[in-house]
Amino acid sequence: MTETLQAVRSRFDEIGLRLQDPAVVSDNVQYRSLMKEYRELEPIAGCIDRCEAARDAMQQARELLDEGGLDPELRDMAQEEYSEQKQLLETLEEELKTLLLPKDENDDRSVIVEIRGGAGGDEAALFAASLLRMYTMYAQQHGFAVEVLNANETEIGGMKEVSFSVEGAGAYSRFKFESGVHRVQRVPETETQGRIHTSTVTVAVMPEAEEVEVDIAPSDLRIDTFRSSGAGGQHINKTSSAIRVTHIPTGMVVECQDERSQYKNKDKALRVLRSRLLAQKQAQQDAQIAAERKSQVGTGDRSERIRTYNFPQGRVTDHRIGLTLYKLDAILNGSLDELIEALITADRAEKLKASTEE
């Protein structure tokens, strides 16, 4: 094994022993931290062990072949074993390269998603509502909890804008490729001549920030209250429960009117603000890296058109990887795994390519 692999394997064994220490078990913070690292290293350590086993089996088969004097049947068996183990080792070494790629530190986080209707007016707002439904169903399929933080509805059931959280370990790893412009092509119900209209919806996906990560000074905030507005809701226009939070240093504005309580709306608005500030900070850090790789699956720029949903043909095309699926209804009902897995695979392939070129 190389020094890197030896270090990984030794660290895995070390953590395994420490997790059996009563002093560590009784320390919740230390135990959770070590258990998280153990789970991250476990698939790598397992792959290293399988590589070693395949390498040993190859060596034994090679020694038999080199000895000579074997009858034809045994020689064929040894040759077959050598070839099988060699192929297995090559597969495992490729898997190991993928496992050793730097992990996105945000992958295990929960996320906050913002959806906004773009070009297309009411039609864009209707599709924004469809995307909210799609993401909610997808999240539920993976055991994540969804909470709407703010929604600005239209009279006909659309969403001018909506923000929601997806809570659960690994949510960011599943949602992070959804940032960008989503384009829809269909005949609106209000179109009397049957013409296809093109509308756009913007999606932003942000890892949810912890309070300790983004320190917001109260003096940097201006908080205004106003009466809720929009379609539906018995308390609409009756109480000034809606909250508008302005972050003075950056000019960011977050509104929340989903709850009757000012305090709950304020808490939700601050969650969104913290995540926006964390995303801005990370974007600035990325921009400072001169040799930053531009991934095949896109930069996550909100102005980048990433996907088209074509209703007349029942197809969905992801432009970043050139994948077209004729499964529009299933995808809009939350069956996103085929798309998401293809994006993850493309991203890993691009990272592998970049690592071999360095």
Secondary structure as UniProt FT lines:
FT   HELIX           3..18
FT   TURN            19..20
FT   HELIX           22..25
FT   HELIX           28..67
FT   HELIX           72..99
FT   TURN            105..108
FT   STRAND          111..117
FT   TURN            119..121
FT   HELIX           122..141
FT   TURN            142..143
FT   STRAND          145..153
FT   TURN            155..156
FT   STRAND          159..167
FT   TURN            169..170
FT   HELIX           171..175
FT   HELIX           176..178
FT   STRAND          180..186
FT   TURN            189..190
FT   TURN            192..193
FT   STRAND          197..207
FT   TURN            211..213
FT   HELIX           218..220
FT   STRAND          221..226
FT   TURN            234..238
FT   STRAND          242..247
FT   TURN            248..251
FT   STRAND          252..256
FT   HELIX           262..287
FT   TURN            290..291
FT   TURN            296..297
FT   TURN            302..303
FT   STRAND          305..310
FT   TURN            311..314
FT   STRAND          315..318
FT   TURN            319..322
FT   STRAND          323..325
FT   HELIX           328..332
FT   TURN            333..334
FT   HELIX           337..357
//
